[in-house]
Amino acid sequence: MKKTTKLIKIAEDETILVSSRVEKYLKPDVIYLPVASEILKNKNDYVKMGEEVLKGVKSPVSGVITSLKKMNSLKKASYYLEIENDFEERIVGNTGLKKKLSKEEIIKMLDIENKKNLVLNAIDDEIYVRTNNFYLFLHYDILLEFLDEIASIFSVENIYVCLKANSSENISNLLNDLGMYPNIILKVVPDLYLLGKREFLLSYLQLEDEESLVISAKDFYDVYNLLKRGRTKNSILITISGNAVKKPCVIEVKIGMMLEDVLKDIEYLKDDVIYIANGLLSGKKIDLDSFVITDELESILIMKKDDVYKEEACIRCTKCSEICPVNINPCLLKYPKYAKLVEHKCINCGLCSYICPVHISFFKERSNL
């Protein structure tokens, strides 16, 4: 496999702190579920935690369906079912019971059959984000055991756990425990942007794509909970940071909570700030008003408006096209014909905007893809 050379170190602002602690906010008054499939329950119906409310969507709390509201999120759906939490946590299904795994169950969730390599990816590419890193930090013991079990069932030859060099606490924990799992190899990778993406990570590890399963620590933890404990996902971790945040943290929250409710307990500057979801490079600005937390959310950076650069006219320096890891010319994305031509190539990494000396945001152009 050809090794990529387009990996760079992203400069970080030393005044912006990153999390060293985990908080929990798991008892919201209400939650909201995006209406993107068939509604299976009616207004005033009582639902239990884990009960299917929309086709393929289960409630993360027990309570009463109260209304249908228009809300904002990273999803396309604009209408959400509101469920008022009764805090009873009445649960549907068999949970908490460890199960013996079968090949059939695993194959339904993981493309593991006939793979030589199993790669657990605990890398956060975005600066000031530690979400994926914390999934491993909080659950490394059960994830190592689960890795070993799956590899044994499918006779996987190589098992890798990949971390960035700045993940000191995770590295320490793993070095203490890996002696019990001689088949698992710890790979500490340099702090270079894009190593968290599958194709770049496999290239760095010199592993063949078709022989390898790469899965994030977040997704692997979800698979573990479903296969071993019968638990459907009802909460996620998100990183809260930025230069307007006094005490950054990684916080566990219920899916469907309003972001505004979560931030009430976070100490940060409230005036003249912007909110950026999922990273400075590849994320996007969001409006806090009526914003619902969905599974796609990994981080919220709260930045002072004064520190956000103003966009100026393009000076045709070509730096954006030179840095693009997939050889797109971002300056041409505003033309529909070119945007259509490269629509499957752009990986939304944000390097074009990062390198631009006049601070052009290419997000509007990338939205055409």
Summary of the structure (lengths in Angstrom):
residues: 369
radius of gyration: 21.6
end to end distance: 27.8
largest distance: 61.4
contacts: 1140
relative contact order: 0.16
helix: 27%
strand: 25%
